[in-house]
Amino acid sequence: MKRMTEKSEPDANGLSQVQVQEPTDSDLVAATRAGSEAAFTQLFERHRHFVARLAYRFFSRREQVEEIIQESFIKAYFAIDDYQGGHENSFIAWLARIAVRTCYDELRRQQRRNESNIGDLTEDEAAYLNEKLRDLSVSGNIEGAAISRDLANKLLSRLKPEDRLVLTLLKLEELSISEIATVTGWTVAKVKMRSHRAQHGLRRLLRKFL
């Protein structure tokens, strides 16, 4: 790993100032491969909020998000030798793929544990959704209007894991079809098919409240 370099530049008074250059992600990856736990800790601290933000798209409970963060970085640590680097494959893009697949695995585990009903709407929430979305149904784009609302997680929790994953990345993360294919490891054709099915499923779900 490249050590932080010191660079002197004169200030307004002509005095020398020392600027500290932070190591890049690639520097830290190289150091981690060489056995530096401190380097990986720095990667963790640098990118944990990114993984947390992504996890909160799928899970509302803090303990679930913390589990996703820990699991994602554990997987990243043990797969660090597989990281190729390069402009088109930055560390954060590589980490995003690991985090998305970790979220997907957890969604599937929840489905097997029959936890899909944790997102049941209360009567007040159903009434709120009814009121806010009724006038949007004419436009035929009710799923796009609802997906950004606070109730999104509760609505999405009723979809199949694959559909929820695609719809969350497409509507909330605003990724393209090709970007979703990259982070999930699926083909573009599969993502397109899942996107169509997911949006159809959400429309059908929303109409129950309209």
C-alpha positions in Angstrom: 0.0 0.0 0.0 1.2 3.5 -0.8 1.8 5.4 2.4 0.1 8.7 2.7 2.3 11.2 1.0 3.1 14.7 2.3 3.0 17.6 -0.1 4.1 21.1 0.8 2.5 24.1 -0.7 2.9 27.7 0.3 -0.1 29.5 1.9 -1.1 33.2 1.4 1.8 34.3 3.7 4.4 32.2 1.8 4.6 29.6 4.6 4.7 26.0 3.8 1.6 23.9 4.5 1.5 20.1 4.5 -1.3 18.3 2.7 -2.0 14.7 3.5 -3.2 12.5 0.6 -5.6 9.8 1.5 -4.9 6.2 0.2 -7.2 5.1 -2.6 -9.5 2.1 -2.4 -7.1 0.2 -4.6 -4.2 1.1 -2.2 -6.3 -0.3 0.8 -7.3 -3.4 -1.1 -3.6 -4.1 -1.9 -2.7 -3.6 1.8 -5.6 -5.9 2.8 -4.3 -8.6 0.5 -0.9 -8.2 2.2 -2.4 -8.9 5.5 -3.3 -5.4 6.9 -6.5 -5.6 9.0 -6.2 -1.8 9.5 -6.5 -1.2 5.8 -9.7 -3.3 5.6 -11.1 -1.5 8.6 -10.5 1.8 6.7 -12.4 0.4 3.8 -15.2 -0.6 6.1 -15.4 2.9 7.7 -15.2 4.6 4.3 -18.1 2.6 2.7 -20.3 1.3 5.5 -22.8 4.2 5.1 -23.1 3.3 1.4 -24.0 -0.3 2.2 -26.4 0.9 5.0 -28.2 3.2 2.6 -28.6 0.4 0.1 -29.8 -2.0 2.8 -32.4 0.4 4.1 -34.0 0.2 0.6 -35.0 -3.4 1.5 -35.2 -3.6 5.3 -36.7 -1.2 7.8 -35.3 -2.6 11.0 -31.9 -1.3 12.1 -30.8 -4.7 13.3 -31.5 -6.2 9.8 -29.5 -3.4 8.2 -26.6 -3.9 10.6 -26.6 -7.6 9.7 -26.5 -6.8 6.0 -23.6 -4.5 6.6 -21.6 -7.0 8.5 -22.4 -9.9 6.1 -21.5 -7.8 3.1 -18.1 -6.8 4.4 -17.3 -10.3 5.6 -18.0 -11.6 2.1 -15.9 -8.8 0.7 -13.0 -9.6 3.0 -12.9 -13.2 2.0 -13.4 -12.5 -1.7 -10.8 -9.6 -1.7 -8.5 -11.6 -4.0 -11.2 -11.7 -6.6 -11.4 -7.9 -6.9 -10.0 -6.8 -10.3 -10.2 -3.1 -10.0 -10.0 -0.7 -12.9 -12.1 2.3 -13.9 -15.1 0.3 -14.9 -15.0 -1.9 -11.9 -14.3 0.4 -8.9 -14.3 -1.1 -5.4 -17.6 0.5 -4.5 -19.2 -1.0 -7.6 -17.8 -4.4 -6.6 -19.0 -3.9 -3.1 -22.5 -2.9 -4.3 -22.8 -6.2 -6.1 -21.9 -8.1 -3.0 -24.4 -6.0 -0.9 -27.2 -6.4 -3.4 -26.8 -10.1 -3.5 -26.6 -10.2 0.3 -29.9 -8.3 0.5 -31.4 -10.7 -2.1 -30.4 -13.7 0.0 -31.9 -12.3 3.1 -35.2 -11.5 1.2 -35.3 -15.2 0.2 -34.6 -16.3 3.7 -37.5 -14.1 5.0 -39.8 -15.7 2.4 -38.9 -19.2 3.5 -39.5 -18.1 7.2 -42.9 -16.8 6.1 -42.0 -13.3 7.2 -43.6 -11.7 4.1 -46.5 -10.4 6.2 -44.4 -8.1 8.4 -45.3 -5.3 6.0 -49.1 -5.5 6.6 -50.7 -2.1 6.3 -52.6 -0.7 9.2 -56.1 0.7 8.6 -54.8 4.2 8.7 -52.0 3.5 6.2 -54.5 1.8 3.8 -56.8 4.8 4.1 -53.9 7.2 3.5 -52.8 5.2 0.4 -56.3 5.1 -0.9 -56.7 8.9 -0.6 -53.3 9.8 -2.1 -53.3 7.3 -5.0 -56.9 7.4 -6.1 -56.4 10.5 -8.3 -53.3 9.0 -9.8 -54.9 5.9 -11.1 -56.2 7.7 -14.2 -52.6 8.3 -15.4 -51.8 4.6 -15.4 -48.5 5.2 -13.6 -49.6 4.6 -10.0 -46.7 2.3 -9.3 -44.2 5.1 -10.1 -46.0 7.5 -7.8 -46.3 5.1 -4.9 -42.8 3.6 -5.0 -41.2 6.7 -3.6 -43.5 7.0 -0.7 -42.8 6.0 2.9 -45.1 3.0 2.5 -42.9 1.6 -0.3 -41.2 -1.0 1.9 -44.5 -2.3 3.2 -45.9 -2.6 -0.3 -42.7 -4.1 -1.7 -42.5 -6.7 1.1 -45.5 -8.4 -0.4 -43.8 -9.1 -3.7 -41.5 -12.0 -4.6 -37.8 -11.5 -3.6 -36.8 -11.3 -7.3 -39.5 -8.7 -8.1 -38.8 -6.7 -5.1 -35.1 -6.6 -5.8 -35.6 -5.4 -9.4 -38.2 -2.9 -8.6 -36.2 -1.4 -5.7 -33.1 -1.0 -7.8 -35.1 0.3 -10.8 -37.4 2.8 -9.0 -35.6 3.7 -5.8 -32.0 3.4 -6.8 -32.8 4.6 -10.3 -30.5 2.1 -11.9 -30.8 1.2 -15.6 -31.6 -2.3 -16.8 -28.0 -2.9 -17.7 -26.8 -1.6 -14.3 -29.2 -3.9 -12.5 -27.9 -6.8 -14.6 -24.4 -6.0 -13.5 -25.1 -5.7 -9.8 -27.3 -8.8 -9.7 -25.3 -11.0 -12.1 -28.5 -11.7 -14.1 -28.8 -11.4 -17.8 -30.4 -8.2 -19.3 -33.3 -10.4 -20.6 -34.0 -11.7 -17.1 -33.9 -8.2 -15.6 -36.4 -7.0 -18.3 -38.7 -9.9 -17.6 -38.6 -9.4 -13.9 -39.1 -5.7 -14.2 -42.2 -6.2 -16.3 -43.6 -8.8 -13.8 -42.7 -6.7 -10.8 -44.4 -3.6 -12.1 -47.5 -5.6 -13.1 -47.6 -7.2 -9.6 -47.3 -3.8 -7.9 -50.1 -2.4 -10.0 -52.3 -5.4 -9.0 -51.4 -4.9 -5.4 -52.1 -1.2 -5.4 -55.5 -1.6 -7.0 -56.6 -3.4 -3.9 -56.4 -0.1 -2.1 -58.0 2.0 -4.8 
